């Protein structure tokens, strides 16, 4: 408790292991509520889960469907075959692409990911193929494209279903000829790159509906790897949660523990954002879990807050938000950029919230 709350005193209390922090004046009911929550978090029999031995690869999961994916990766990686990785957002498609690259003969060469959905139609050709000086307004020097920069390595075209329809024929020609023609150049260049692609859309259906070139689809459809959503591989949640727990404990120099009830609640959740959502959730929980224990209640609160719900009936959303901001800032040693990322907000938004809290 403090009558002179400041960022420094909040950070010192949090680092010292305080369950909560109250600024005077406060209502006695608020104090009783904090004491009750603290007592409940330790009094209930809720054994801690022993962290599993970390797996050597970045891709985690030992369910039957993931093992089938590993088998397919092991067969296709040594070849130069074009691979399309299909799956919902957040399932780890880029990790699979990196595993293919790392287990190929090109492993020592560049791996260059490209987010096709973020490329403006007017820029995609120069981005991938390059451009000569004077090719367009503002082109004051030659520009090397992605394919040439990755020569000898692998280019990963993420969300290829979003690629501009007017560029699809040029991409098809590149896949067939392995030649690029930079904008403004009349000479083609041979490049040696392996192409991996990923999509969260049904390309075959898009091709049937005329929304994606059918001939490009047939060229891409060499090897397909379908990544299941996390809700279809719940048996992998303990492995993933344990890996993220270990990782973020080490990053933030904490000793947060996952309890049996917390793990059960994680396994019951449907994870619409897949592995990426679980990763971000575990990072928040490692920092914010009361008493450093991830219980069922802590998981429920984290899910509620991430859904813009109210974490605790006796607290307003604003109070819950302020409490989380204080704890995240304490864990990151006041690094506002990192704190904003963990909280899922922009840095300027965090600054505004800190001003309202009197901590700006």
C-alpha positions in Angstrom: 0.0 0.0 0.0 1.2 3.4 -0.8 0.0 7.0 -0.5 2.5 8.2 -3.0 2.2 5.8 -6.0 4.7 6.1 -8.8 6.0 4.0 -11.6 9.2 3.3 -9.5 7.3 2.1 -6.4 4.9 -0.1 -8.5 7.9 -1.7 -10.4 9.8 -2.3 -7.1 6.7 -3.9 -5.5 6.1 -6.1 -8.5 9.7 -7.2 -8.8 9.6 -8.0 -5.1 6.8 -10.5 -5.6 3.8 -8.4 -4.4 0.5 -10.1 -5.2 -1.1 -6.7 -5.8 -0.6 -3.0 -5.2 -3.0 -0.6 -3.7 -2.9 3.2 -3.8 -4.3 5.2 -0.9 -7.1 6.1 -0.3 -8.9 2.9 -1.1 -12.1 1.3 0.1 -11.8 -1.4 2.7 -13.8 -3.7 0.4 -11.1 -3.4 -2.3 -8.5 -4.5 0.3 -10.6 -7.4 1.4 -11.2 -8.4 -2.3 -7.4 -8.5 -2.9 -6.8 -10.5 0.2 -9.5 -13.0 -0.8 -8.1 -13.4 -4.3 -4.6 -13.9 -2.8 -5.8 -16.5 -0.3 -7.8 -18.4 -3.0 -4.9 -18.5 -5.4 -2.7 -20.4 -2.8 -5.3 -22.2 -0.7 -6.9 -24.3 -3.4 -5.2 -27.6 -4.2 -3.9 -27.0 -7.6 -0.6 -28.7 -8.2 1.9 -27.1 -10.5 2.6 -28.8 -13.8 6.3 -29.8 -14.4 7.5 -28.1 -17.5 8.2 -30.6 -20.3 11.7 -31.0 -21.7 11.9 -28.5 -24.6 11.9 -29.9 -28.1 15.0 -29.2 -30.2 13.0 -27.7 -33.0 11.0 -24.4 -33.1 8.0 -26.2 -34.4 6.2 -27.8 -31.4 3.7 -30.6 -31.4 3.6 -34.4 -31.2 0.0 -35.2 -32.2 -0.6 -37.7 -35.0 -1.4 -34.9 -37.6 1.8 -33.0 -36.7 3.9 -36.2 -37.0 2.4 -36.7 -40.5 3.5 -33.1 -41.4 7.1 -33.8 -40.1 7.2 -37.0 -42.3 6.1 -35.0 -45.3 8.7 -32.3 -44.5 11.5 -34.9 -44.2 10.6 -36.2 -47.7 10.1 -33.0 -49.5 12.9 -30.8 -47.9 15.9 -32.4 -49.7 14.2 -31.8 -53.1 13.5 -28.5 -54.9 9.8 -29.2 -55.2 7.4 -26.3 -54.9 5.3 -26.6 -51.7 2.1 -24.9 -50.8 1.4 -24.8 -47.1 -2.3 -24.4 -46.3 -3.8 -23.4 -42.9 -5.6 -20.8 -40.8 -3.8 -17.6 -39.7 -1.6 -18.3 -36.7 -1.0 -22.0 -37.3 2.7 -21.7 -38.0 2.9 -21.9 -41.8 6.1 -19.8 -41.9 7.7 -22.1 -39.3 7.1 -25.1 -41.6 8.5 -23.2 -44.5 11.7 -22.4 -42.5 12.0 -26.1 -41.5 11.8 -27.1 -45.2 14.6 -24.6 -46.0 16.7 -25.5 -43.0 16.6 -29.2 -44.0 17.4 -28.6 -47.6 20.7 -28.2 -49.6 20.0 -24.5 -49.6 20.1 -24.1 -45.8 23.3 -22.0 -45.8 21.7 -19.6 -48.3 19.1 -16.8 -47.7 15.5 -17.5 -46.7 13.4 -14.5 -47.7 9.7 -14.3 -46.6 7.4 -12.0 -48.6 3.9 -11.0 -47.3 2.0 -10.9 -50.6 -1.1 -9.4 -48.9 0.9 -6.3 -47.9 2.3 -5.6 -51.3 0.5 -2.8 -53.3 -0.3 -3.9 -56.9 1.8 -1.1 -58.3 4.9 -2.2 -56.3 4.7 -6.0 -56.4 6.7 -6.4 -59.7 9.5 -4.1 -58.6 9.6 -5.7 -55.2 9.9 -9.3 -56.5 11.7 -8.7 -59.9 13.7 -5.5 -59.2 13.8 -2.3 -61.2 16.4 -0.3 -63.1 17.2 3.3 -62.5 14.6 5.5 -64.2 12.1 2.7 -64.6 9.5 4.8 -62.7 9.2 8.1 -60.9 11.6 8.2 -57.9 13.7 5.2 -59.2 17.1 7.0 -58.7 19.1 3.8 -58.6 18.9 0.1 -59.6 16.9 -1.9 -57.2 17.5 -5.6 -56.6 14.3 -7.7 -56.3 13.5 -10.4 -53.8 14.1 -13.3 -56.2 17.6 -12.0 -57.2 18.5 -11.2 -53.6 17.6 -14.8 -52.6 19.6 -16.4 -55.4 20.7 -19.8 -54.3 18.2 -19.9 -51.4 14.4 -20.0 -50.8 11.7 -17.4 -51.2 8.6 -17.9 -49.1 5.4 -16.3 -50.6 3.1 -15.9 -47.7 -0.6 -15.5 -48.3 -0.2 -16.1 -52.1 -3.9 -16.1 -52.5 -3.8 -12.3 -52.0 -1.4 -11.6 -54.8 -2.6 -9.1 -57.4 -4.4 -10.9 -60.3 -2.6 -8.8 -62.9 0.7 -10.1 -61.6 -0.2 -13.8 -61.5 0.7 -14.5 -65.1 4.2 -13.0 -64.6 4.6 -15.1 -61.5 3.6 -18.2 -63.5 6.2 -17.5 -66.1 8.8 -17.0 -63.5 8.0 -20.4 -61.9 8.3 -22.0 -65.3 11.4 -20.3 -66.7 13.2 -19.2 -63.4 13.9 -15.9 -65.2 13.2 -12.4 -64.0 13.1 -9.2 -66.0 13.6 -6.1 -63.7 11.3 -3.1 -64.5 13.0 -1.0 -67.2 15.3 -3.7 -68.4 15.1 -5.5 -71.7 17.2 -8.4 -70.6 16.0 -11.4 -68.5 18.1 -12.7 -65.7 18.3 -16.4 -64.6 17.9 -16.9 -60.9 18.1 -20.1 -58.8 15.6 -20.0 -56.0 13.2 -22.5 -54.5 9.7 -21.1 -54.0 7.5 -22.1 -51.0 4.0 -20.6 -50.7 1.4 -20.4 -48.0 -2.3 -19.5 -47.9 -5.2 -19.3 -45.5 -7.6 -19.5 -48.4 -8.9 -22.3 -50.6 -6.9 -21.7 -53.8 -8.7 -24.5 -55.7 -12.1 -23.0 -54.9 -10.8 -19.5 -55.9 -9.5 -20.9 -59.2 -12.9 -22.6 -59.9 -14.6 -19.3 -59.2 -12.2 -17.3 -61.5 -10.6 -15.4 -58.6 -7.2 -17.1 -59.1 -5.5 -18.1 -62.3 -6.2 -21.8 -62.9 -2.9 -22.4 -64.7 -1.0 -20.8 -61.7 -2.9 -23.0 -59.3 -1.9 -26.2 -61.2 1.7 -25.0 -61.3 1.6 -24.4 -57.5 -0.1 -27.7 -56.7 2.9 -29.9 -56.6 3.1 -30.7 -52.8 0.5 -29.6 -50.4 1.0 -29.5 -46.6 -2.2 -28.9 -44.6 -1.7 -27.5 -41.1 -4.5 -28.2 -38.7 -5.9 -25.5 -36.5 -5.0 -25.8 -32.8 -8.6 -26.7 -31.8 -8.0 -30.0 -33.8 -4.8 -30.8 -32.0 -5.6 -30.1 -28.4 -3.1 -32.7 -27.3 -0.3 -30.4 -28.4 -1.5 -27.5 -26.0 0.6 -28.8 -23.0 3.8 -29.0 -25.1 3.2 -25.6 -26.6 2.2 -24.0 -23.3 5.2 -25.5 -21.6 7.6 -24.3 -24.3 6.2 -20.7 -24.2 6.2 -20.7 -20.4 9.9 -21.6 -20.3 10.8 -19.1 -23.0 9.1 -16.1 -21.4 10.2 -17.0 -17.9 13.8 -16.9 -19.2 13.2 -13.7 -21.2 11.7 -11.8 -18.3 13.7 -13.5 -15.5 10.6 -14.8 -13.8 9.5 -18.1 -12.2 5.8 -18.2 -13.2 4.3 -21.7 -12.8 1.5 -23.4 -14.7 -1.0 -25.2 -12.5 -3.1 -28.3 -13.4 -6.3 -26.2 -13.4 -4.7 -23.6 -15.6 -3.5 -26.2 -18.1 -7.0 -27.7 -18.2 -8.5 -24.4 -19.0 -6.0 -23.8 -21.8 -6.9 -27.2 -23.3 -10.6 -26.4 -23.1 -10.3 -23.1 -25.0 -11.0 -23.2 -28.8 -8.1 -20.9 -29.8 -9.5 -19.0 -32.8 -6.1 -17.4 -33.2 -4.4 -20.7 -33.1 -0.8 -21.2 -31.9 0.0 -17.5 -32.3 -2.8 -16.6 -29.9 -1.6 -19.2 -27.4 1.9 -17.8 -27.6 0.7 -14.2 -26.9 -1.6 -15.4 -24.1 1.2 -17.3 -22.4 3.5 -14.2 -22.6 0.8 -12.1 -20.9 0.1 -14.8 -18.3 3.8 -15.3 -17.4 3.9 -11.6 -16.6 0.5 -11.0 -15.2 -0.6 -14.2 -13.4 -1.4 -13.4 -9.7 1.3 -14.7 -7.4 3.2 -16.1 -10.4 0.8 -19.0 -10.8 -1.2 -19.6 -13.9 -4.5 -21.0 -12.5 -7.8 -21.6 -14.2 -9.0 -18.2 -12.9 -5.9 -16.4 -14.4 -6.5 -18.0 -17.8 -10.2 -17.1 -17.7 -9.3 -13.5 -16.8 -6.8 -13.3 -19.6 -9.3 -14.6 -22.1 -11.9 -12.2 -20.9 -9.6 -9.2 -21.1 -8.3 -10.2 -24.5 -12.0 -10.3 -25.6 -12.6 -6.8 -24.1 -14.5 -8.4 -21.3 -14.3 -7.6 -17.6 -11.7 -9.7 -15.8 -13.2 -9.6 -12.3 -16.7 -8.7 -11.2 -15.5 -6.3 -8.5 -13.1 -4.5 -10.7 -13.9 -2.1 -13.6 -12.3 -2.8 -16.9 -10.3 0.5 -16.6 -8.8 -0.7 -13.2 -8.0 -4.1 -14.7 -6.3 -2.5 -17.7 -4.3 -0.2 -15.5 -3.1 -3.1 -13.3 -2.0 -5.0 -16.3 -0.1 -2.0 -17.8 1.8 -1.6 -14.5 2.8 -5.3 -14.3 3.9 -5.5 -17.9 6.0 -2.3 -17.6 7.6 -3.7 -14.5 8.4 -7.0 -16.2 9.9 -5.2 -19.2 11.9 -2.8 -17.0 9.9 0.2 -18.3 10.4 -0.6 -22.0 7.3 0.9 -23.4 7.7 -0.4 -26.9 7.9 -4.0 -25.7 5.1 -3.5 -23.2 2.8 -2.1 -25.9 3.5 -5.2 -28.1 2.7 -7.6 -25.2 -0.5 -5.6 -24.4 -1.5 -5.7 -28.0 -1.7 -1.9 -28.4 0.3 0.8 -30.3 3.0 2.6 -28.4 1.2 6.0 -28.7 -1.9 4.4 -27.3 0.1 3.2 -24.3 1.5 6.7 -23.8 -2.1 8.1 -23.7 -3.2 5.5 -21.2 -0.1 6.2 -19.0 -1.0 9.9 -19.0 -4.5 9.1 -17.8 -3.1 6.9 -15.1 -0.8 9.8 -14.0 2.3 7.8 -15.0 3.1 9.6 -18.2 
